[in-house]
């Protein structure tokens, strides 16, 4: 189909002025009349808000400052700053495989390597335009989120003589899957494969099998795809997901790593790899993924302050679960540096109190180093600022919850369960952190509840020596649990009060030592009101038996 550029609005985005002028000259000689030149992604977005362009020429590399071509294409598509029939052509001299694959993942209409001639450009434009025009009605329906209508149009287009029958079939199957019509998609793919074993059809069939939860068939089909086309990124993504669903996290992890190495420039892929890495206890990989997500989102319209916070959280987590002390110390230093640099990061929301977040992260680092009291003190200061724990800023809730589970204050942590639901629904990284933390602390929480219940029962029965033993065991499972600590203090005082002056002096001394040790867990902290009131009542007796505890 002949392409008339006279009535087309064209946008050229390239940071090299000589190339801009050269490409404009070619386009003018091909009949174009409206060619806009910009040198940055930001300028391109501004131009797109003013004019709906018909053709985009976007260079992948747009300098070291500002958006790159991939981010620009993603934003134009995401914000729908184009027409359904607009053409997107990535134009670059970049041949580095991950960058090329990353650019192609955003599905531009064509990919042109510099340099190219006028003849080549004209031929590629005409070919791309003809295909786009043939599917304008389909793309219009997709752009308007009318998937059933897009499916209907695709069905009408498919016929034996249709020039783009294969592409139309491919598109129809994608739309059927999006509409969850998996059985119909499978049937259509099997018909295609009976004629010829085409790689794209085998890949789509594998993806259909995945949606149908036929994971063994998914793996079998994907392996066939990778033998024929080892650089198909979607194949690695689907294979990793299938392995993960089959309960083989290590295979899923190795596959996801391979896919990420081939094409790392996808935020969704990095999120997925981080999730699988967490299940395999590969916390350094989790940290690296969150750092990649943060870097990929910079200058992108998808930039979120949560990406910075999650990178810092992952750095702390890597230190907490490091395989040895040397690695832990290294990650603690990295986390501390990330916290410090975060104060001046432009990804932050100006309304967010970063210092409160930094304080909680530093408290988590203190807990890793065994400084539980210092960690708890910093946390309780944040709670005091909020008024009560439930009123903590939503973005601080995950960090407060994780810190509380680190130090074993499960009673306080339980009060954050409801606020956590809101944030885990929005942030997959946080959802993974909390889910894992719940699983990791399950045994400790169960043992704590068991011993604490025994302690309460013994105390009510007046069996104070048994309650002391039970509460002590409970605190072994939850070292900084405020409620259990006060219960133990109360039991010790009751037992000391029951002793005669000359009886069991050695035991008396041991109890006073235990009282001193337990009092140090809660003394000097801004305790919740209900605990503070109980502690104040016990304070005179504590001073009587262990004056150094409160000095």
C-alpha positions as CSV (number, residue, x, y, z in Angstrom):
1,X,0.0,0.0,0.0
2,X,1.4,3.4,-1.0
3,X,2.0,5.7,1.9
4,X,1.2,9.4,1.5
5,X,3.2,11.3,4.1
6,X,1.8,14.7,3.1
7,X,-1.0,14.6,5.6
8,X,0.9,12.7,8.3
9,X,2.2,14.4,11.5
10,X,5.6,12.9,12.3
11,X,7.7,13.2,15.5
12,X,11.4,12.5,15.5
13,X,13.0,12.0,18.9
14,X,16.8,11.9,18.8
15,X,19.5,13.6,20.9
16,X,21.8,13.9,17.9
17,X,21.1,17.1,15.9
18,X,22.8,15.9,12.7
19,X,20.7,12.7,12.6
20,X,17.5,14.7,13.2
21,X,18.3,16.9,10.2
22,X,19.3,14.0,8.0
23,X,16.1,12.0,8.8
24,X,13.9,15.1,8.4
25,X,15.5,15.6,4.9
26,X,14.7,12.1,3.9
27,X,11.1,12.4,5.1
28,X,10.6,15.7,3.3
29,X,11.9,14.2,0.1
30,X,9.4,11.3,0.6
31,X,6.6,13.9,0.7
32,X,6.3,14.7,4.4
33,X,5.2,18.3,5.3
34,X,4.9,18.1,9.1
35,X,8.0,16.9,10.9
36,X,8.6,17.9,14.5
37,X,12.1,17.4,15.9
38,X,12.8,17.0,19.7
39,X,15.9,15.9,21.5
40,X,14.6,14.4,24.7
41,X,11.8,12.1,26.0
42,X,10.4,14.9,28.2
43,X,10.1,17.2,25.2
44,X,8.4,14.4,23.2
45,X,5.8,13.8,25.9
46,X,5.0,17.5,25.9
47,X,4.7,17.5,22.1
48,X,2.4,14.5,22.3
49,X,0.1,16.2,24.7
50,X,-0.4,19.0,22.1
51,X,-0.6,16.9,18.9
52,X,-1.6,13.3,18.1
53,X,1.2,12.2,15.8
54,X,0.8,9.6,13.1
55,X,4.4,8.4,13.0
56,X,7.0,8.2,15.7
57,X,10.8,7.8,15.1
58,X,12.3,7.2,18.5
59,X,16.0,6.7,19.2
60,X,16.7,4.2,21.9
61,X,19.5,6.1,23.5
62,X,18.5,9.7,24.3
63,X,21.6,10.7,26.3
64,X,22.4,10.1,29.9
65,X,19.8,12.6,31.3
66,X,16.1,12.0,30.9
67,X,14.0,9.2,29.5
68,X,15.4,6.6,27.1
69,X,13.5,5.5,24.0
70,X,12.0,2.4,25.7
71,X,10.6,4.5,28.6
72,X,9.3,7.1,26.1
73,X,7.5,4.4,24.0
74,X,6.1,2.9,27.2
75,X,4.8,6.2,28.4
76,X,3.2,7.2,25.1
77,X,1.5,3.8,25.0
78,X,0.6,3.8,28.7
79,X,-0.9,7.4,28.6
80,X,-2.5,6.7,25.3
81,X,-0.9,9.8,23.7
82,X,-1.3,8.4,20.2
83,X,-3.8,7.2,17.6
84,X,-4.8,3.5,17.3
85,X,-3.1,3.5,13.8
86,X,0.0,5.4,14.9
87,X,3.3,3.9,13.8
88,X,6.2,3.5,16.3
89,X,9.7,2.9,14.9
90,X,12.7,2.5,17.2
91,X,15.7,3.9,15.4
92,X,19.1,3.2,16.9
93,X,22.7,2.2,16.4
94,X,22.5,0.1,19.6
95,X,23.3,-3.6,19.0
96,X,23.7,-4.7,22.6
97,X,21.4,-7.8,22.9
98,X,19.7,-7.0,26.2
99,X,18.9,-3.4,25.0
100,X,17.6,-4.7,21.7
101,X,15.4,-7.3,23.3
102,X,14.2,-4.8,25.9
103,X,13.2,-2.4,23.2
104,X,11.4,-5.1,21.2
105,X,9.4,-6.1,24.3
106,X,7.5,-2.9,24.1
107,X,6.3,-4.1,20.7
108,X,7.3,-1.2,18.4
109,X,6.0,-1.5,14.8
110,X,9.5,-1.7,13.5
111,X,13.1,-1.5,14.6
112,X,15.6,0.3,12.3
113,X,19.3,0.0,12.7
114,X,21.4,3.1,11.8
115,X,22.5,3.9,9.2
116,X,19.8,3.3,6.6
117,X,19.0,4.7,3.2
118,X,16.0,6.5,1.9
119,X,15.0,3.4,-0.1
120,X,15.1,1.2,2.9
121,X,13.1,3.7,5.0
122,X,10.5,4.1,2.3
123,X,10.1,0.3,2.0
124,X,9.9,-0.3,5.7
125,X,7.4,2.5,6.3
126,X,5.1,1.3,3.5
127,X,5.2,-2.3,4.8
128,X,4.6,-1.3,8.4
129,X,1.8,1.2,7.5
130,X,0.0,-1.3,5.4
131,X,-0.1,-3.8,8.2
132,X,-1.2,-1.2,10.8
133,X,-4.0,0.1,8.6
134,X,-5.3,-3.4,8.1
135,X,-5.8,-3.8,11.8
136,X,-6.9,-0.2,12.7
137,X,-10.3,-1.3,13.8
138,X,-8.9,-4.0,16.0
139,X,-6.4,-1.6,17.6
140,X,-9.1,1.0,18.2
141,X,-11.2,-1.6,20.0
142,X,-8.2,-2.6,22.2
143,X,-7.4,1.0,22.9
144,X,-10.9,1.5,24.1
145,X,-10.7,-1.7,26.3
146,X,-13.4,-3.4,24.1
147,X,-11.7,-6.9,24.0
148,X,-14.9,-8.8,22.9
149,X,-15.3,-6.3,20.0
150,X,-11.6,-6.7,19.0
151,X,-12.1,-10.5,19.0
152,X,-15.1,-10.1,16.8
153,X,-13.2,-8.0,14.3
154,X,-10.3,-10.4,14.2
155,X,-12.6,-13.3,13.4
156,X,-14.0,-11.4,10.5
157,X,-10.5,-10.5,9.2
158,X,-9.2,-14.1,9.1
159,X,-9.7,-15.8,5.8
160,X,-7.3,-17.9,3.6
161,X,-6.3,-15.0,1.3
162,X,-5.8,-12.4,4.0
163,X,-2.2,-11.2,3.7
164,X,-1.7,-11.0,7.5
165,X,-3.5,-14.2,8.4
166,X,-0.7,-15.5,10.7
167,X,-0.4,-12.2,12.5
168,X,-4.2,-12.0,12.8
169,X,-4.4,-15.5,14.2
170,X,-1.6,-14.6,16.7
171,X,-3.5,-11.4,17.7
172,X,-6.8,-13.2,18.0
173,X,-5.3,-15.9,20.3
174,X,-3.8,-13.2,22.6
175,X,-7.2,-11.5,22.8
176,X,-8.9,-14.8,23.6
177,X,-6.5,-15.4,26.4
178,X,-7.0,-11.9,27.7
179,X,-10.7,-12.6,27.7
180,X,-10.1,-16.0,29.4
181,X,-11.4,-18.0,26.4
182,X,-8.6,-20.5,26.9
183,X,-10.3,-23.6,25.4
184,X,-11.1,-21.7,22.1
185,X,-7.6,-20.4,22.0
186,X,-6.2,-24.0,22.4
187,X,-8.4,-25.3,19.7
188,X,-7.4,-22.6,17.2
189,X,-3.7,-23.1,18.0
190,X,-4.0,-26.9,17.4
191,X,-5.5,-26.2,14.0
192,X,-2.5,-23.9,13.1
193,X,0.0,-26.5,14.3
194,X,-1.6,-29.3,12.3
195,X,-0.7,-27.3,9.2
196,X,2.8,-26.3,10.3
197,X,4.8,-26.5,13.5
198,X,5.4,-22.8,13.9
199,X,7.4,-21.6,17.0
200,X,5.1,-18.6,17.8
201,X,2.1,-21.0,17.8
202,X,3.9,-23.5,20.1
203,X,4.8,-20.7,22.5
204,X,1.2,-19.4,22.6
205,X,-0.1,-22.9,23.1
206,X,2.3,-23.3,26.1
207,X,1.0,-20.0,27.5
208,X,-2.6,-21.3,27.0
209,X,-1.6,-24.5,28.9
210,X,-0.3,-22.3,31.7
211,X,-3.5,-20.4,32.0
212,X,-5.4,-23.8,32.0
213,X,-3.1,-24.9,34.9
214,X,-1.7,-27.7,32.7
215,X,1.9,-27.1,33.9
216,X,3.6,-30.2,32.6
217,X,2.3,-29.6,29.1
218,X,3.5,-26.0,29.5
219,X,7.0,-27.1,30.3
220,X,7.1,-29.7,27.5
221,X,6.0,-27.1,24.9
222,X,8.3,-24.4,26.1
223,X,11.3,-26.7,25.9
224,X,10.4,-27.3,22.2
225,X,10.3,-23.5,21.7
226,X,13.7,-22.9,23.4
227,X,15.4,-25.5,21.2
228,X,14.2,-23.6,18.1
229,X,14.5,-20.0,19.5
230,X,16.7,-19.7,22.6
231,X,16.3,-15.9,22.7
232,X,12.5,-15.8,23.1
233,X,12.1,-14.0,26.4
234,X,8.4,-14.8,26.8
235,X,9.3,-18.5,26.8
236,X,11.6,-18.1,29.8
237,X,9.0,-16.1,31.7
238,X,6.3,-18.7,31.1
239,X,8.6,-21.7,31.9
240,X,9.7,-20.1,35.2
241,X,6.0,-19.5,36.2
242,X,5.1,-23.1,35.3
243,X,8.0,-24.5,37.4
244,X,7.0,-22.3,40.3
245,X,3.4,-23.5,40.2
246,X,4.7,-27.1,40.0
247,X,6.5,-26.5,43.4
248,X,10.0,-26.4,41.9
249,X,11.2,-23.0,43.0
250,X,14.9,-23.7,42.3
251,X,14.2,-24.6,38.6
252,X,11.9,-21.5,38.5
253,X,14.6,-19.3,39.9
254,X,17.3,-20.5,37.5
255,X,15.0,-20.0,34.5
256,X,13.9,-16.6,35.7
257,X,17.5,-15.6,36.1
258,X,18.3,-16.7,32.6
259,X,15.4,-14.6,31.2
260,X,16.4,-11.6,33.2
261,X,20.0,-11.9,32.0
262,X,18.8,-11.9,28.4
263,X,16.4,-9.0,28.9
264,X,16.7,-7.2,32.2
265,X,14.9,-4.0,31.3
266,X,11.4,-5.0,32.4
267,X,10.0,-3.9,35.8
268,X,7.5,-6.8,35.8
269,X,10.2,-9.3,35.1
270,X,12.3,-7.9,38.0
271,X,9.3,-8.1,40.3
272,X,8.7,-11.8,39.3
273,X,12.4,-12.7,39.8
274,X,12.4,-11.0,43.2
275,X,9.4,-13.0,44.2
276,X,10.9,-16.3,43.2
277,X,14.3,-15.4,44.7
278,X,12.6,-14.8,48.0
279,X,11.1,-18.3,48.0
280,X,14.6,-19.7,47.4
281,X,16.2,-17.5,50.1
282,X,18.3,-15.7,47.5
283,X,18.1,-12.3,49.3
284,X,21.0,-10.7,47.5
285,X,19.1,-11.3,44.2
286,X,16.0,-9.8,45.8
287,X,18.0,-6.7,46.7
288,X,19.5,-6.5,43.2
289,X,16.0,-6.8,41.6
290,X,14.7,-3.9,43.8
291,X,17.7,-1.8,42.8
292,X,17.0,-2.6,39.1
293,X,13.3,-1.7,39.5
294,X,14.3,1.6,41.1
295,X,16.8,2.4,38.3
296,X,14.4,1.3,35.5
297,X,11.7,3.5,37.0
298,X,13.8,6.7,37.2
299,X,12.5,9.3,34.7
300,X,9.8,6.9,33.8
301,X,6.1,7.7,34.2
302,X,5.9,4.6,36.3
303,X,8.3,6.0,39.0
304,X,7.0,5.4,42.5
305,X,8.5,6.3,45.9
306,X,7.8,2.8,47.0
307,X,10.5,1.5,44.6
308,X,13.1,3.4,46.6
309,X,11.7,2.3,49.9
310,X,11.6,-1.3,48.8
311,X,15.2,-1.2,47.7
312,X,16.2,0.0,51.1
313,X,14.0,-2.6,52.8
314,X,15.6,-5.3,50.6
315,X,19.1,-4.2,51.5
316,X,18.2,-4.5,55.2
317,X,16.7,-7.9,54.5
318,X,19.8,-9.1,52.7
319,X,21.8,-8.2,55.8
320,X,19.3,-10.0,58.1
321,X,19.4,-13.2,56.2
322,X,23.0,-13.2,55.0
323,X,24.8,-16.5,55.0
324,X,27.7,-15.3,57.1
325,X,28.7,-12.4,59.4
326,X,31.0,-10.9,56.8
327,X,28.2,-10.8,54.2
328,X,25.8,-9.4,56.8
329,X,28.2,-6.6,57.7
330,X,28.7,-5.8,54.0
331,X,24.9,-5.6,53.4
332,X,24.4,-3.6,56.6
333,X,26.9,-1.0,55.3
334,X,25.1,-1.0,51.9
335,X,21.7,-0.5,53.7
336,X,23.0,2.3,55.8
337,X,24.4,4.0,52.7
338,X,21.1,3.5,50.9
339,X,19.2,5.1,53.8
340,X,21.6,8.0,53.8
341,X,21.4,8.6,50.0
342,X,17.6,8.2,50.1
343,X,17.3,11.5,52.0
344,X,18.1,13.4,48.8
345,X,16.5,11.1,46.2
346,X,14.1,12.8,43.8
347,X,11.9,9.7,43.8
348,X,10.5,10.6,47.2
349,X,7.1,12.2,47.7
350,X,7.6,15.5,49.4
351,X,4.7,14.8,51.8
352,X,6.3,11.6,53.1
353,X,8.3,11.8,56.3
354,X,11.4,10.0,55.2
355,X,13.2,10.4,58.6
356,X,10.6,8.3,60.3
357,X,11.1,5.6,57.7
358,X,14.9,5.9,58.1
359,X,14.6,5.5,61.8
360,X,12.7,2.2,61.5
361,X,15.2,0.9,59.0
362,X,18.0,1.8,61.3
363,X,16.1,0.1,64.1
364,X,15.9,-3.1,61.9
365,X,19.7,-2.9,61.5
366,X,20.1,-2.6,65.2
367,X,17.9,-5.7,65.7
368,X,20.1,-7.6,63.2
369,X,23.1,-6.7,65.4
370,X,21.3,-8.0,68.5
371,X,20.6,-4.5,69.9
372,X,16.9,-5.3,70.6
373,X,16.4,-2.7,73.2
374,X,17.7,0.1,71.0
375,X,15.6,-1.2,68.1
376,X,12.5,-1.3,70.3
377,X,13.1,2.2,71.7
378,X,13.3,3.7,68.2
379,X,10.1,1.9,67.2
380,X,8.2,3.0,70.2
381,X,9.3,6.6,69.6
382,X,7.6,6.4,66.2
383,X,4.5,4.9,67.8
384,X,4.4,7.7,70.3
385,X,4.6,10.3,67.5
386,X,1.6,8.6,65.8
387,X,-0.4,8.5,69.0
388,X,-1.0,4.7,68.8
389,X,0.3,1.9,66.7
390,X,-2.7,1.7,64.5
391,X,-2.3,5.3,63.5
392,X,1.2,4.9,62.0
393,X,1.6,6.3,58.5
394,X,0.5,3.5,56.1
395,X,4.0,3.4,54.4
396,X,5.6,2.8,57.8
397,X,3.3,-0.1,58.7
398,X,5.3,-2.9,56.9
399,X,8.6,-1.8,58.5
400,X,7.0,-1.5,62.0
401,X,5.4,-5.0,61.5
402,X,8.7,-6.6,60.4
403,X,10.7,-5.0,63.2
404,X,8.1,-6.2,65.8
405,X,8.4,-9.7,64.5
406,X,12.2,-9.4,64.5
407,X,12.2,-8.5,68.2
408,X,9.3,-10.8,69.1
409,X,6.7,-8.3,70.1
410,X,3.9,-10.3,68.5
411,X,1.2,-8.6,70.5
412,X,1.9,-5.2,69.0
413,X,2.5,-6.7,65.5
414,X,-1.0,-8.3,65.6
415,X,-2.5,-4.8,65.7
416,X,-1.0,-4.0,62.3
417,X,-2.7,-6.9,60.5
418,X,-5.6,-4.8,59.2
419,X,-3.6,-1.8,58.0
420,X,-1.2,-4.2,56.3
421,X,-4.0,-5.6,54.1
422,X,-4.4,-2.3,52.4
423,X,-0.8,-1.9,51.4
424,X,-0.2,-5.6,50.5
425,X,-3.0,-5.4,48.0
426,X,-1.2,-2.6,46.2
427,X,2.5,-3.6,46.5
428,X,3.5,-7.2,45.5
429,X,7.0,-6.8,47.0
430,X,5.5,-5.9,50.4
431,X,3.0,-8.8,50.1
432,X,5.9,-11.2,49.6
433,X,7.8,-9.8,52.6
434,X,4.8,-10.1,54.9
435,X,3.7,-13.5,53.7
436,X,7.2,-14.9,54.2
437,X,7.6,-13.2,57.6
438,X,4.3,-14.8,58.8
439,X,5.6,-18.2,57.7
440,X,9.0,-17.8,59.3
441,X,7.6,-16.7,62.7
442,X,4.8,-19.2,62.8
443,X,6.6,-21.7,65.1
444,X,7.9,-19.0,67.4
445,X,4.4,-17.5,67.7
446,X,2.8,-20.8,68.4
447,X,5.4,-21.7,71.1
448,X,5.1,-18.2,72.6
449,X,1.3,-18.5,72.8
450,X,1.6,-22.0,74.4
451,X,4.0,-20.9,77.2
452,X,2.3,-17.6,77.7
453,X,-1.1,-19.3,78.2
454,X,0.6,-21.7,80.7
455,X,2.0,-18.7,82.6
456,X,-1.3,-16.9,82.8
457,X,-3.0,-20.1,84.0
458,X,-0.3,-20.7,86.7
459,X,-0.4,-17.1,87.9
460,X,-4.2,-17.2,88.3
461,X,-3.8,-20.4,90.3
462,X,-1.2,-18.7,92.6
463,X,1.6,-20.9,91.4
464,X,4.1,-18.1,90.9
465,X,7.2,-20.3,90.4
466,X,5.5,-22.1,87.6
467,X,4.3,-18.9,86.0
468,X,7.8,-17.5,86.2
469,X,9.1,-20.6,84.4
470,X,6.4,-20.4,81.7
471,X,6.7,-16.6,81.1
472,X,10.5,-17.0,80.9
473,X,10.1,-19.7,78.2
474,X,7.6,-17.4,76.4
475,X,10.2,-14.6,76.3
476,X,12.8,-17.0,74.9
477,X,10.5,-17.2,71.8
478,X,9.7,-13.4,71.9
479,X,12.7,-11.6,73.5
480,X,11.1,-8.1,73.6
481,X,7.4,-8.9,74.1
482,X,6.1,-6.1,76.3
483,X,3.1,-7.9,77.7
484,X,4.9,-11.1,78.6
485,X,7.7,-9.1,80.2
486,X,5.3,-7.2,82.5
487,X,3.6,-10.5,83.3
488,X,7.0,-12.0,84.2
489,X,7.8,-9.0,86.4
490,X,4.5,-9.3,88.1
491,X,5.0,-13.0,88.8
492,X,8.6,-12.4,90.1
493,X,7.3,-9.8,92.5
494,X,4.5,-12.0,93.7
495,X,7.0,-14.8,94.3
496,X,9.5,-12.5,96.1
497,X,6.7,-11.2,98.3
498,X,5.8,-14.7,99.3
499,X,9.3,-15.6,100.5
500,X,10.3,-15.3,104.2
501,X,13.2,-13.0,104.9
502,X,15.7,-15.8,105.7
503,X,14.3,-18.4,103.3
504,X,16.0,-19.4,100.1
505,X,18.3,-16.4,99.9
506,X,20.1,-17.8,96.9
507,X,16.8,-18.2,95.1
508,X,15.9,-14.7,96.2
509,X,19.1,-13.4,94.6
510,X,18.4,-15.3,91.3
511,X,14.9,-13.9,91.2
512,X,16.2,-10.3,91.7
513,X,18.6,-10.8,88.8
514,X,15.8,-12.1,86.6
515,X,13.7,-9.1,87.7
516,X,16.5,-6.8,86.8
517,X,17.0,-8.4,83.4
518,X,13.3,-8.4,82.5
519,X,12.7,-4.8,83.7
520,X,15.4,-3.6,81.3
521,X,13.2,-4.9,78.4
522,X,10.5,-2.3,79.2
523,X,12.1,0.5,81.3
524,X,12.6,3.8,79.7
525,X,10.3,3.1,76.7
526,X,7.2,5.0,75.7
527,X,5.0,2.0,76.3
528,X,1.4,1.7,75.0
529,X,-1.1,3.1,77.6
530,X,-2.4,-0.2,78.9
531,X,1.2,-1.5,79.5
532,X,2.4,1.8,80.9
533,X,-0.3,1.8,83.5
534,X,0.5,-1.7,84.6
535,X,4.2,-0.9,84.8
536,X,3.7,2.2,86.9
537,X,1.7,0.1,89.4
538,X,4.6,-2.4,89.6
539,X,7.3,0.2,89.8
540,X,7.5,0.7,93.6
541,X,7.9,-3.1,94.0
542,X,10.6,-3.2,91.3
543,X,12.5,-0.4,93.1
544,X,12.2,-2.4,96.4
545,X,13.7,-5.6,95.0
546,X,15.9,-4.3,92.1
547,X,16.6,-0.6,92.5
548,X,19.4,-0.7,89.9
549,X,16.9,-1.8,87.2
550,X,15.2,1.6,87.1
551,X,18.1,3.9,87.9
